[in-house]
Amino acid sequence: MVELRDISKNCRIYIDKEGRWFYEGKEIIHPKVLDAFYSSLEMDDKGRYRIVMEPEVCYVEVEDTPFVVVSISGDREHGYKMRLNNSQVYTLDPSLLWIEGDNMLYTKIDNGMKVRFSRSAYYGFCLEMEEDNSGDIVLCVEGKTYTILPCKQ
């Protein structure tokens, strides 16, 4: 394995709660740069986000989550797909949904990274949810009912 050289002091990259990337306070908007950063983003064993482009590593400051659900498609019968701020589409696993903080909806993607729903995606998706007899919020998908709990995962 290659010894990584930490360049965090000089790279100063920040991701805000809306999933926008910044370098020294200026938003990064170039699609190829963003694609390279997203594809190189990982979490270390301490839960810190970092961009790894061998032989260098840059630890990234993240306000909430680097990935944000920007839209949901699908239905209760066939399941849902979620499009993230990096344009990737993932199948939504209803068992991985939870509510946290300022009443925001979260999930995880395949690599285990936490993902926050944008307000617009969350509000639209709320129309698919119901309140059960005990007052819990539930989502029925493909004949199964999933309780969406207010907790941290």
ZAVEX-941230 format. One record per residue (C-alpha): residue number from 0; residue in three letters; chain; z, x, y. Coordinates in steps of 0.1 Angstrom, whole numbers, plus 5000, padded with zeros to 4 digits. Last residue first. Example, Ala and Ser with C-alpha at 12.3 -4.5 7.8 and 13.67 -1.06 7.14 Angstrom:
REM residues 2
  resi  resn  chain    up  east  north
     1   SER      A  5071  5137   4989
     0   ALA      A  5078  5123   4955
END
This chain:
REM residues 153
  resi  resn  chain    up  east  north
   152   GLN      A  5133  4725   5059
   151   LYS      A  5151  4709   5088
   150   CYS      A  5160  4672   5088
   149   PRO      A  5150  4638   5099
   148   LEU      A  5137  4624   5066
   147   ILE      A  5103  4610   5059
   146   THR      A  5107  4589   5028
   145   TYR      A  5077  4589   5005
   144   THR      A  5064  4558   4987
   143   LYS      A  5038  4562   4959
   142   GLY      A  5008  4540   4952
   141   GLU      A  4982  4565   4965
   140   VAL      A  5001  4570   4997
   139   CYS      A  5030  4549   5011
   138   LEU      A  5048  4566   5041
   137   VAL      A  5084  4558   5048
   136   ILE      A  5107  4558   5077
   135   ASP      A  5143  4548   5067
   134   GLY      A  5159  4517   5080
   133   SER      A  5175  4506   5047
   132   ASN      A  5149  4479   5041
   131   ASP      A  5120  4502   5047
   130   GLU      A  5104  4512   5081
   129   GLU      A  5067  4518   5079
   128   MET      A  5042  4546   5084
   127   GLU      A  5005  4544   5088
   126   LEU      A  5007  4536   5125
   125   CYS      A  5028  4567   5129
   124   PHE      A  4997  4587   5122
   123   GLY      A  4982  4579   5156
   122   TYR      A  5015  4589   5173
   121   TYR      A  5017  4621   5153
   120   ALA      A  4981  4631   5159
   119   SER      A  4985  4625   5197
   118   ARG      A  5019  4642   5199
   117   SER      A  5006  4673   5180
   116   PHE      A  5019  4676   5145
   115   ARG      A  5039  4708   5138
   114   VAL      A  5030  4731   5109
   113   LYS      A  5054  4754   5090
   112   MET      A  5038  4781   5070
   111   GLY      A  5042  4780   5032
   110   ASN      A  5007  4795   5025
   109   ASP      A  4995  4761   5013
   108   ILE      A  5005  4742   5045
   107   LYS      A  5039  4729   5055
   106   THR      A  5048  4697   5073
   105   TYR      A  5063  4686   5106
   104   LEU      A  5067  4654   5127
   103   MET      A  5084  4656   5160
   102   ASN      A  5115  4636   5171
   101   ASP      A  5126  4662   5196
   100   GLY      A  5140  4684   5169
    99   GLU      A  5128  4676   5135
    98   ILE      A  5111  4650   5114
    97   TRP      A  5100  4658   5079
    96   LEU      A  5068  4657   5058
    95   LEU      A  5064  4678   5026
    94   SER      A  5064  4650   5001
    93   PRO      A  5034  4635   5019
    92   ASP      A  5012  4665   5010
    91   LEU      A  4984  4664   5035
    90   THR      A  4951  4679   5022
    89   TYR      A  4941  4707   5046
    88   VAL      A  4913  4711   5071
    87   GLN      A  4909  4743   5091
    86   SER      A  4897  4739   5127
    85   ASN      A  4923  4765   5139
    84   ASN      A  4942  4738   5157
    83   LEU      A  4947  4720   5124
    82   ARG      A  4928  4692   5108
    81   MET      A  4948  4670   5085
    80   LYS      A  4935  4652   5054
    79   TYR      A  4951  4620   5041
    78   GLY      A  4954  4602   5008
    77   HIS      A  4930  4580   4989
    76   GLU      A  4946  4545   4990
    75   ARG      A  4968  4551   5021
    74   ASP      A  4939  4562   5042
    73   GLY      A  4920  4592   5054
    72   SER      A  4919  4613   5086
    71   ILE      A  4945  4630   5107
    70   SER      A  4940  4650   5139
    69   VAL      A  4954  4679   5159
    68   VAL      A  4979  4692   5134
    67   VAL      A  4994  4724   5149
    66   PHE      A  4996  4759   5135
    65   PRO      A  5014  4788   5152
    64   THR      A  5047  4769   5150
    63   ASP      A  5075  4766   5176
    62   GLU      A  5075  4790   5205
    61   VAL      A  5059  4818   5185
    60   GLU      A  5063  4855   5196
    59   VAL      A  5039  4876   5175
    58   TYR      A  5047  4908   5157
    57   CYS      A  5017  4931   5157
    56   VAL      A  5008  4951   5126
    55   GLU      A  4983  4980   5124
    54   PRO      A  4967  4999   5095
    53   GLU      A  4955  4974   5086
    52   MET      A  4950  4943   5106
    51   VAL      A  4982  4924   5101
    50   ILE      A  4991  4897   5127
    49   ARG      A  5028  4888   5125
    48   TYR      A  5051  4858   5124
    47   ARG      A  5087  4864   5116
    46   GLY      A  5103  4846   5086
    45   LYS      A  5124  4876   5075
    44   ASP      A  5101  4883   5045
    43   ASP      A  5072  4886   5068
    42   MET      A  5050  4856   5078
    41   GLU      A  5012  4860   5080
    40   LEU      A  4985  4859   5106
    39   SER      A  4953  4878   5098
    38   SER      A  4930  4848   5094
    37   TYR      A  4945  4832   5125
    36   PHE      A  4940  4864   5145
    35   ALA      A  4904  4869   5134
    34   ASP      A  4896  4833   5141
    33   LEU      A  4911  4834   5175
    32   VAL      A  4891  4865   5184
    31   LYS      A  4859  4849   5171
    30   PRO      A  4866  4817   5190
    29   HIS      A  4873  4834   5224
    28   ILE      A  4900  4813   5241
    27   ILE      A  4930  4836   5244
    26   GLU      A  4951  4822   5272
    25   LYS      A  4964  4847   5297
    24   GLY      A  5002  4854   5299
    23   GLU      A  5000  4890   5286
    22   TYR      A  4979  4877   5257
    21   PHE      A  4982  4840   5249
    20   TRP      A  4975  4818   5219
    19   ARG      A  4976  4780   5221
    18   GLY      A  4994  4763   5192
    17   GLU      A  5008  4734   5214
    16   LYS      A  5043  4750   5211
    15   ASP      A  5031  4782   5227
    14   ILE      A  5018  4813   5208
    13   TYR      A  5025  4847   5223
    12   ILE      A  5008  4880   5220
    11   ARG      A  5023  4911   5236
    10   CYS      A  5000  4937   5219
     9   ASN      A  5017  4969   5233
     8   LYS      A  5053  4966   5221
     7   SER      A  5040  4949   5189
     6   ILE      A  5020  4980   5178
     5   ASP      A  5039  4985   5145
     4   ARG      A  5020  5010   5123
     3   LEU      A  5016  4997   5088
     2   GLU      A  5020  5021   5058
     1   VAL      A  4991  5012   5035
     0   MET      A  5000  5000   5000
END
